[in-house]
Amino acid sequence: MQVEMKAKVEDFSRIRKDLASHGAVQTEVIRQIDYYLDPPGKNLHGIGDNQMFRLRYDETQKRCWLARAFAKSMSKESKTREKREVEIIGPLEDVLWIFTSVGFRIAYEVVKKRENYNLGDVRVSLDRVEGLGDFVEIEKSCEDGDREKVEKFLDDIFIQMSIEGKDKDSRPYMWMLIEKSQK
C-alpha cells in the first residue's frame, strides 16, 4: 500500500534546496505521458481512476507501464491506495493500438516533466504538469495498519519544506484537469 501527499508549489528551486539540505538524492528527470483508458463499453468521465486503467509512457526511457490503482482512502490531505503495475515491452503506438482495437478508449492524457528524488525510503517527485503547473508529490509504502503514522510522517516532511496545508491536493492530476476544463 502507498500513502501519497501532493501540493501545488510556486518555486521548485527552494524545494530543491530543501531536499538537498535533508540529504535527498535525485534519481532521474523524465517526461511522462499518462493515458487513462476507459474499459470497453464504459464512459467513466468524472468517476475517477479507481475504475480506469493507466498506461504510463516514460518518453525519456521509451518504456510503458500499465497500472490499476484502488484508492483505499482519499482526502484533500492524502491518498492511500493499493496499486499493481506491470511493465509492457513494445513501442507506445503498438501498445495503444492493442488496447483501442479491443474497445478501450483513451479518456484523458496527462503530460508531465518529473524529477524524482529518494529521501530515505520516501520518494519525492517534482512534477511540472501541462495545464496545471508545479507540484511536489511525496510517497511512502506501508502496511495497512501504519497508514496514520505514515500520513503524519509525510505531513512532517511537508512542514519541514514550508508547504502549507492549504496547498495540498491529493486528487489525481486527471481529476484536476477535468475540473479545470469544466470551468
BELBEL-V593321 format. One record per pair of residues at least 24 apart in sequence whose C-alpha atoms are under 7 Angstrom apart, sorted by the first residue. I is the first residue (numbers start at 1). J is the second residue. Records with the same first field share a line. If there is no record, write none. Layout:
BEGIN
I: J, J
END
This chain:
BEGIN
1: 80, 81, 82, 141, 142, 143, 144
2: 80, 81, 82, 139, 140, 141, 142
3: 78, 79, 80, 81, 139, 140, 141, 147, 151
4: 78, 79, 80, 137, 138, 139, 140
5: 77, 78, 79, 137, 138, 139, 170
6: 135, 136, 137, 138, 168, 169, 170
7: 135, 136, 137, 167, 168, 169
8: 134, 135, 136, 167, 168
9: 134, 135, 136
10: 134
15: 161
18: 161
23: 119
24: 117, 118, 119
25: 117, 118, 119
26: 116, 117, 118
27: 116, 117, 118
28: 115, 116
29: 114, 115, 116
30: 58, 60, 113, 114, 115
31: 58, 59, 60, 112, 113, 114
32: 56, 57, 58, 59, 111, 112, 113
33: 57, 58, 109, 110, 111, 112
34: 109, 110, 111
35: 106, 108, 109, 110
36: 106, 107, 108, 109
37: 104, 105, 106, 107
38: 104, 105, 106, 107
39: 104, 105
40: 103, 104
48: 175
63: 89
64: 88, 89, 92
75: 170
76: 168, 169, 170
77: 168, 169, 170
78: 170
79: 170
108: 174
110: 174
END
